[in-house]
Amino acid sequence: MIHFSDNTFHLQTDNTSYILRILPTGHPAHLYYGEKISHKESLENFLYLPSETLGYGNSTSYSTGFSGFSLNHLPLEYSSYGKGDYRNPSIALCGEDGNRTFDFTFVGYKINSGKTIPDGLPASFPDENETVETLVIELSDQSLNLTLLLSYSIFESKDIITRTVEIRNNSKSPVTIDKISSFSLDFDHKDFDLITFDGAWIRERHPHRRALGHGLTEISSRKGISSPDHNPFLVLCDKKTTEHHGDAYGFALMYSGNHSSSVEVSSHNSTRVQTGINHFDFSWLLEPGAAFQTPEAVMTFSAEGLNGMSGNFHRFIRHNIVRGTWKHKERPVLINNWEATYFDFNEKKLLNLAKEAKSLGVELFVLDDGWFGERNDDRTSLGDWFVNKKKLPSGIEGLAEKINKLGMNFGIWVEPEMISEKSDLYEKHPDWMVRTPHRDPSPGRNQFLLDLSNVLVCDFLYEILSDLFRKAGISYVKWDMNRSFSDVYSPALSPERQKEFSHRYVLGLYSLLERLTNEFPHILFESCASGGSRFDLAMFYYMPQIWTSDDTDAMERLPIQYGSSMLAPLSVMGAHVSAVPNHQVLRNTPLETRFNTATFGLLGYELDLTKLNNFEKKVIKKQISFYKEYRKLLQFGDFYRIEDPLSGEMTLWMVVSSDKNEAIIGYYQKTAKPNPGPERYRLKGLDPHKKYSLKNRTQFMDVKQFGHLINMVSPVELKENGVLHQMVASNYLYEVEKTEFSAYGDQLMNRGFCPAHQFYGTGLDEKIAFLGDFGSRLFLLKALDK
C-alpha cells in the first residue's frame, strides 16, 4: 500500500516500510527502509532530518535561497552532480553545449494500479490475482526541459520493492547520458557489513562478507555479460546478522550486461548504495523527444536474517520473474552427453547412451556441442547451424525421432551469439563479427562475438533457430555463451553511438529471446554462459533455469550453490552428477555425494552411463527414483541454509514444503577427522506444533572404501583390489547406517537433531556412520499429524 500526506510517501509491504519525503528544495529524500511501521497521519516529528538546517562548516549550500541546505549531507533518493552533493551521483549527463550540471526537482506524482513492462527490457510482473501498486515520482530539470521518472512498484505479500528510472528529453537539443543508475538509496549510518558474490569460471558466486569502511566500494563487470567475477547482487546487513537473525537488505539488478553496484560511506557516516548499467565505456545519445529506460532493480528487507532475505527473493523469482509453461512445472531428469563424449560421437554412440539412460529412469536426452557444421573441435563452425551428416546421418530430426521412440524427450545445445572464423557464416558475413577496424580481433575460446546490436544479425538468428526448433521436435534448448566481449565496435552504429554498443547488444539478445520463447512456449530453455557467467534475474525472465556452473565436482558445487541460493531458488539451478575423477578438479567423490549435492537443484547426469558397473547403475536408478518421488519438494520447496561450506568442515541445508508436511536435509562433510564427537544442528522452517518422523535416505557405499578392513566382516578373505574384491565392489550394495526417530518441529528447531555418530577408529555396526572424506547423507522428514 502507498500513502501520501505532508509531502511524505509511505510505501508498505506486509513486513516492511519504505518512507521518503519531498524536501522544500524539491528533492526527494530517503527517510526510512526497514521493519514495518504503522502508518500515521503525520510522520514529520519522527522522521526529522537534522541536516536540513545545518551548513556543516564549509559545505556547499544548495542555493542562496536555501543557505542551510547542503545536498552533500542529505539522504537523497536520486542525485546528480554539480549542486553540492559530492558523493557518487546517480545520474551524469552532458548537454550539447558541454554543460554537466543538472538539477532534478519534484513536479508531481502518480499512484498507479498494476505495473507496466517496458519495451525491450525484462521486468517483474504481478502474479495471478496479485495486486501491485506503482508510485511514479516526476522530477524535472526545468531549465533544460528534461524529465526524470522514478518508479517504485510494491509487491506487498513478497516484501519486494522494484525500482526503475526513465529519462525523457523534452528539449530541442540532444543530451548524452554518461551514467544512469536504476536506483539509489541513502542510509543515515554506516554500521553495515557488505556481502558480494564473486569468483571466476568454475567457482562462481562465492559469498564474501566484510565490514564497510569510509570511501567507495564497487563491484562491476566490464565483460559485456553479468560475469562470474561479480554478480549483480549485493547484501547490506547488520554486523551481527546471521543466516537466521538480524536485519538484511538485498539488492539485485535485472540485467545481463555490463553492470556496476557501489556502496559509499561518506565523511559523515551515511551510506549510499546504487546499482545499474556500468558507466564505464557507456554513453547514450538521447535525441529530442526520446526516452531512455533503465533496467529494473529489485530490493527487499528482512529482519529474519539472510535466510529471510533469500526467501523473499526465492518467492519473487518463482512467481514474478519466471514466466510461461515451465513457471511451476516440474523439470525432467536429463542426461547430457558433453562430459561423456565431448566432440567424439556418432549416432550409434549417442543412442547407446540414451538407451542406458532410459533404463535408469532418465526422461530427457540432451545433445551438446559438436553436432553442426564441421565441429570436431572448438576452432570451427560456430554460426553454421546445420547438422553434420557424417556424425548424424539421420539428421537432428532422425536422431530426435529415435530418442522419442525410446520414451525420452530430446534437447539440443546451441551457442547462437558466437561465430568462428572457420565457418560458412563468416565467409558470407565477415562484417557481422565484432571487431575494431584495422586490428586483429582477440579470440576467446577460439571464437568471436556476433554483433547483436545489428538488427540484421538478430533476424538471421531468429530465422535459422526457429527453423531448427520447429523441424526437430525439440523440447529443451541449452543456450550457451562462452566468451567475454573484446574489440567492441559495430559498423552498424555511427561514431557518436559506439559507446552504446554493449547495451544495444543486450537489447538485441533480449529481443531475440522474446521472439523465440514466445514462438516455442513448450520448449524448456536453459541459459548457460560457460556455466554461471550470466546468472542474473534478466535471464530467469526468458529462461526458467540456468546452468549454475561448469564445475560439476560435488564439493566445489557446495559453495557455488550456497552462494547462488542467497538470491536464486532451487527451481532455477541446474546441477549434474558427473564422472570421477572430476573433469574440473580431478577429485574423487562418492557417487552418493554427487547425487546428494545435485539433488538440491535441477537434477541431471553428465557421464558415460554405458561404462558404469552394476553397482553404479543400481545406485543411480535408485537415486533417480528418489528424486522423482520428491521432485516437487526439491524444486519448489522453501530452502534454508544452516551450515556454511566456506567456514567449516560441514555443510547443512534443507528444503521444506509450503505446507510444512515434508522436508529434506542435505548434510555434507569435507574431510573425516579422527575420533569425532557428536554433532547437533538446529533445523529451520518446520511447523513447531507438528510431529515429524526423521530418517535418512537409503544410501550405498562402495566397499572398496573400507580397503583391507572389509575382511573384518567378509566371510571369505578378499585381497585388496584383487579380482574378487573388484567383483564384490562392482555388484554388492553395502547399505549405510539407519537413522530413524520422531520429534516435534519445535524440538528439532530449538534443540536440534543429531546425525549418527561417525566412525571413530574402532567398532563396526549399523549405527555408526562411515562418511569418510566427502561423505554425505540426505534425511527425510514427514509430518505424522498432517
C-alpha positions, 0 to 999 in steps of 0.5 A: 500500500502507498500513502501520501500526506505532508509531502511524505510517501509511505510505501508498505509491504506486509513486513516492511516500510519504505518512507521518503519525503519531498524536501522544500528544495524539491528533492526527494529524500530517503527517510526510512527502509526497514521493519514495518511501521504503522502508518500515521497521519503525520510522520514529520516529528519522527522522521526529522532530518537534522541536516536540513538546517545545518551548513556543516562548516564549509559545505556547499549550500544548495542555493542562496535561497536555501543557505542551510541546505547542503545536498552533500549531507542529505539522504537523497533518493536520486542525485546528480552532480554539480549542486553540492552533493559530492558523493557518487551521483546517480545520474551524469549527463552532458548537454550539447553545449558541454554543460554537466550540471543538472538539477532534478526537482519534484513536479508531481506524482502518480499512484498507479494500479498494476505495473507496466513492462517496458519495451525491450527490457525484462521486468517483474510482473504481478502474479495471478490475482496479485495486486501491485501498486506503482508510485511514479515520482516526476522530477524535472530539470526545468531549465533544460526541459528534461524529465526524470521518472522514478518508479517504485512498484510494491509487491506487498505479500513478497516484501519486494520493492522494484525500482526503475528510472526513465529519462525523457528529453523534452528539449530541442537539443540532444543530451548524452547520458554518461551514467544512469543508475536504476536506483539509489538509496541513502542510509543515515549510518554506516554500521553495515557489513557488505556481502558480494558474490564473486569468483571466476569460471568454475567457482562462481558466486562465492559469498564474501562478507566484510565490514564497510569502511569510509570511501567507495566500494564497487563491484562491476563487470566490464565483460559485456555479460553479468560475469562470474567475477561479480554478480549483480547482487549485493547484501547490506546487513547488520554486523551481527546478522546471521543466516537466521537473525538480524536485519538484511537488505538485498539488492539485485539488478535485472540485467545481463550486461555490463553492470556496476553496484557501489556502496559509499560511506561518506565523511559523515557516516551515511551510506549510499548504495546504487546499482545499474548499467556500468558507466564505464565505456557507456554513453547514450545519445538521447535525441529530442523527444526520446526516452531512455529506460533503465533496467529494473532493480529489485530490493527487499528487507528482512529482519529474519536474517539472510535466510529471510532475505533469500526467501523473499527473493526465492518467492519473487523469482518463482512467481514474478520473474519466471514466466510461461509453461515451465513457471511451476512445472516440474523439470525432467531428469536429463542426461547430457552427453558433453562430459561423456563424449565431448566432440567424439560421437556418432549416432550409434554412440549417442543412442547407446547412451540414451538407451542406458539412460532410459533404463535408469529412469532418465526422461530427457536426452540432451545433445551438446556441442559438436553436432553442426557444421564441421565441429570436431573441435572448438576452432570451427563452425560456430554460426553454421547451424546445420547438422553434420551428416557424417556424425548424424546421418539421420539428421537432428530430426532422425536422431530426435525421432529415435530418442522419442521412440525410446520414451525420452524427450530430446534437447539440443545445445546451441551457442547462437551469439558466437561465430568462428572464423572457420565457418560458412557464416563468416565467409558470407558475413565477415562484417557481422563479427565484432571487431575494431577496424584495422586490428586483429580481433582477440579470440576467446575460446577460439571464437568471436562475438556476433554483433547483436546490436545489428538488427540484421544479425538478430533476424538471421538468428531468429530465422535459422533457430526457429527453423531448427526448433520447429523441424526437430521436435525439440523440447529443451534448448541449452543456450550457451555463451562462452566468451567475454566481449573484446574489440567492441565496435559495430559498423552498424552504429555511427561514431557518436553511438559506439559507446552504446554498443554493449547495451544495444547488444543486450537489447538485441539478445533480449529481443531475440529471446522474446521472439523465440520463447514466445514462438516455442512456449513448450520448449524448456530453455536453459541459459548457460554462459560457460556455466554461471557467467550470466546468472542474473534475474534478466535471464530467469525472465526468458529462461526458467533455469540456468546452468549454475556452473561448469564445475560439476565436482560435488564439493566445489558445487557446495559453495557455488550453490550456497552462494547462488541460493542467497538470491536464486531458488532451487527451481532455477539451478541446474546441477549434474552428477558427473564422472570421477575423477572430476573433469574440473578438479580431478577429485574423487567423490562418492557417487552418493555425494554427487547425487546428494549435492545435485539433488538440491537443484535441477537434477541431471547426469553428465557421464558415460552411463554405458561404462558404469558397473552394476553397482553404479547403475543400481545406485543411480536408478535408485537415486533417480527414483528418489528424486522423482518421488520428491521432485516437487519438494526439491524444486519448489520447496522453501530452502534454508541454509544452516551450515556454511561450506566456506567456514567449516568442515560441514555443510547443512541445508534443507528444503521444506514444503509450503505446507510444512508436511515434508522436508529434506536435509542435505548434510555434507562433510569435507574431510573425516577427522579422527575420533569425532564427537557428536554433532547437533544442528538446529533445523529451520522452517518446520511447523513447531506444533507438528510431529515429524518422523526423521530418517535418512535416505537409503544410501550405498557405499562402495566397499572398496572404501573400507580397503583391507578392513572389509575382511573384518566382516567378509566371510571369505578373505578378499585381497585388496583390489584383487579380482574378487574384491573388484567383483564384490565392489562392482555388484554388492550394495553395502547399505549405510547406517539407519537413522530413524526417530520422531520429534516435534518441529519445535524440538528439532528447531530449538534443540536440534537433531543429531546425525549418527555418530561417525566412525571413530577408529574402532567398532563396526555396526549399523549405527555408526556412520562411515562418511569418510572424506566427502561423505554425505547423507540426505534425511527425510522428514514427514509430518505424522499429524498432517 
